[in-house]
Amino acid sequence: MQPDWIYGLIGGFIIGLGGAVYLLANGRIMGASGILGGLVDGSGHDTGRERLAFLAGLILLPLLAAALLRDVQTHATENIVVLIAAGLLVGIGTRIANGCTSGHGVCGISRLSLRGIVATVFYILAGGLSVVVFRHLLGVI
Amino acid sequence: MTRHLYAFVAGGLFGLGLLISGMTDTTKVQGWLDVFGNWDPTLAFVMGGAILPMAVAWRMTSGRKPLLGGSFPAKPAPKLGRELIIGSVLFGMGWGLAGLCPGPAMAALSFGGWPVWVFFVAMVTGMFVAPQLRSALDRLVPAE
């Protein structure tokens, strides 16, 4: 049995370091949905290149690390309807709520933001319910 | 240029951490959400591990300015609008359905194969239409 929680803790710490760099150097909150969403809907046009640089790091470092480190698998479903529905829900939901797991979760909770804490409670509850319904009741995932 | 370098490093650390922690593996995310199945506690350790350095970083912001100028983002007013709740519920449903949220979806683009790309394109489409849906919601149910 591999101690996955140790990888979780170390990986989590590195995620937090990334957020700390983005906050202390650039003065910005590391929220994946906000950084990407601002590029998609044009609201972050003024800071477009900074956003692109962040996303380049986010995509390229795992590419290099995946080639060097341990065997990496995503195990994503191959049900195309589920993938599209899930992607739409995540895209729409995070932009309406103005944050996701990184912005509301990591950055919000760590500054004891009420909005971040409440958002996190609701997306975790909805996520748990989603798994119960679609896995255990309907059996589609 | 320096701004972009720091942004690249921050994004790189974020992606590396997501990969090492196992958050780019949808089975670990869905395993954590699946309290009635074979529950996987990893995600709680990832959250805890990430919140620790971030909490220190927030403490360091008091009375200072960002290294590259400007100012730190102000703490939002503790106002819980319906958009926060509705959006988070929609997001959570999609998160549970595929086991992917925006950060890990992008971190896994290079090695996750076509399913991650399908999810990513749908997510970007959702982000593109979200402003229209938000104003439609405002017209339908005007805020008090």
Interface residues (C-beta under 8 A of the other chain):
Chain A: D4 W5 Y7 G8 L9 I10 G11 G12 F13 I14 I15 G16 L17 G18 G19 A20 V21 Y22 L23 L24 A25 N26 G27 R28 I29 M30 A32 S33 L36 G37 V40 D41 S43 R49 E50 R51 A53 F54 L55 A56 G57 L58 I59 L60 L61 P62 L63 A65 A66 L69 V72 Q73 T74 H75 A76 T77 E78 I80 V82 L83 I84 A85 A86 G87 L88 L89 V90 G91 I92 G93 T94 R95 I96 A97 N98 C100 T101 S102 H104 G105 V106 C107 I109 S110 R111 S113 L114 R115 V118 A119 T120 F122 Y123 I124 L125 A126 G127 G128 L129 S130 V131 V132 F134 R135 H136 I141
Chain B: R3 H4 L5 Y6 A7 F8 V9 A10 G11 G12 L13 F14 G15 L16 G17 L18 L19 I20 S21 G22 M23 T24 D25 T26 T27 K28 Q30 L33 D34 V35 F36 G37 D40 P41 T42 L43 A44 F45 V46 M47 G48 G49 A50 I51 L52 P53 M54 A55 V56 A57 W58 M60 T61 K65 P66 L67 L68 G69 G70 S71 F72 P73 K75 P76 P78 K79 L80 E83 L84 I85 I86 G87 S88 V89 L90 F91 G92 M93 G94 W95 G96 L97 A98 G99 L100 C101 P102 G103 A105 M106 A107 A108 L109 S110 F111 G112 G113 P115 V116 V118 F119 F120 V121 A122 M123 V124 T125 G126 M127 F128 V129 A130 P131 L133 R134 L137
